[in-house]
Amino acid sequence: MDINKKINRKISVAPMMDCTDRHDRFFLRLISKNVMLYSEMVATKSAIHGDRKKILGFREEEKPVALQVGGSDKKELSEVAKISEDLGYDEINLNLGCPSKKVQKNSFGACLMKEPDLVAECINEMSNSCKIPVTAKTRIGFDNTEEFDYLNMFINKIKDAGSSTIILHARKAILKGLTPKQNLNIPKLNYKMVYEIKKSNPDLEIIINGGITSIHQIKNHLQNCDGVMIGRAIYQNPYFLSEIEKKIFNNTNVLSREDIVKKLLSYLEEEVKNGTKVNHIMRHTVGLYYGQPGSKEWKRYLSDNMMARDSDFQKAKHIMDIAQNNEKANQASI
Ligand SMILES: Cc1cc2nc3c(=O)[nH]c(=O)nc-3n(C[C@H](O)[C@H](O)[C@H](O)COP(=O)(O)O)c2cc1C
């Protein structure tokens, strides 16, 4: 049985450190019911020895959600796969694409593209220790290696080891000399390579990622791949997800920005009671009015107020006023 098929990965939000934490995922889920969500990368040792509730905790409402893990010790990875299943994650994803120095020093992320046999052993152990899908997110190459044959061999080792869903960031990783940020922009996008991988491996679910910012692009990629993963375009403009709901999932039942703020404020009230800081939630909403009337006021209000230690109801009321005014201005401008 191919259990991977049960998860709809047509559109997913990319794992992003310091961005896609549980608060961001709760917020994004208010906008979109249908996208797949991924956690930030969690190192195996933190998942095993750290404060599990803090590092791995999430709410039922965020589902379907995948835990992304970074590591190269197969025993640790299999332990984390089991932990993630027990906690209720829908998928465990292995990071094979992060080029940061720190990650390389710990022998995980993109440098593992050089070690296909070790990766296969890790995926195999993970698959044997849990029933949820084990997936991988990788690049199309590294340093001077950007060849179809190498990538195809790498992917087939992952497949034979037990993973039938591969997310491909369509640019190679430069392991020395570029910062992680430069590694997201400087190596050229090569979507054709991803399409060729899909063509040669029709039995694999291939998700394409990198530089995708519009519905038009999404539709084009869906002609050649099984799914599209989007990172920065959604973090910058989270309400893009409502357009995705309407135009990709044919779901017109989406919340207005005002209703999203209302629901988020109830969440905030609950969370703050349990010790969460206001800015840990609201910082993810800075782009909610991206490109809309009132965007500046929204951002200004957040930067002036979200460092407050508590979120008293007054403040919540004021923020609702801004949301209502913005909604009115938006209606008037249509
Ligand atoms: C701030 C930031 C943090 C990221 N953290 C991760 C991460 O933890 N794991 C990962 O696999 N990729 C990470 N990435 C890469 C994204 O998942 C994605 O592959 C990349 O941004 C390209 O997609 P995009 O052009 O749609 O943003 C990160 C990217 C950004 C911008």
The ligand as an ORCA input file, in Angstrom:
! r2SCAN-3c Opt
* xyz 0 1
  C      14.256     31.809      6.348
  C      14.393     30.483      5.657
  C      14.588     29.349      6.423
  C      14.698     28.084      5.815
  N      14.806     26.959      6.590
  C      14.750     25.736      6.017
  C      14.672     24.562      6.790
  O      14.636     24.584      8.036
  N      14.641     23.361      6.133
  C      14.662     23.288      4.763
  O      14.613     22.189      4.205
  N      14.715     24.383      4.017
  C      14.729     25.600      4.595
  N      14.697     26.716      3.812
  C      14.587     26.572      2.348
  C      13.104     26.537      1.942
  O      12.457     25.420      2.471
  C      12.960     26.510      0.411
  O      13.567     25.356     -0.080
  C      13.607     27.723     -0.244
  O      13.271     28.922      0.424
  C      13.197     27.827     -1.729
  O      11.808     27.997     -1.860
  P      11.131     29.447     -2.113
  O      11.861     30.059     -3.269
  O       9.708     29.151     -2.409
  O      11.327     30.245     -0.867
  C      14.632     27.975      4.406
  C      14.445     29.137      3.640
  C      14.322     30.374      4.254
  C      14.075     31.600      3.410
*
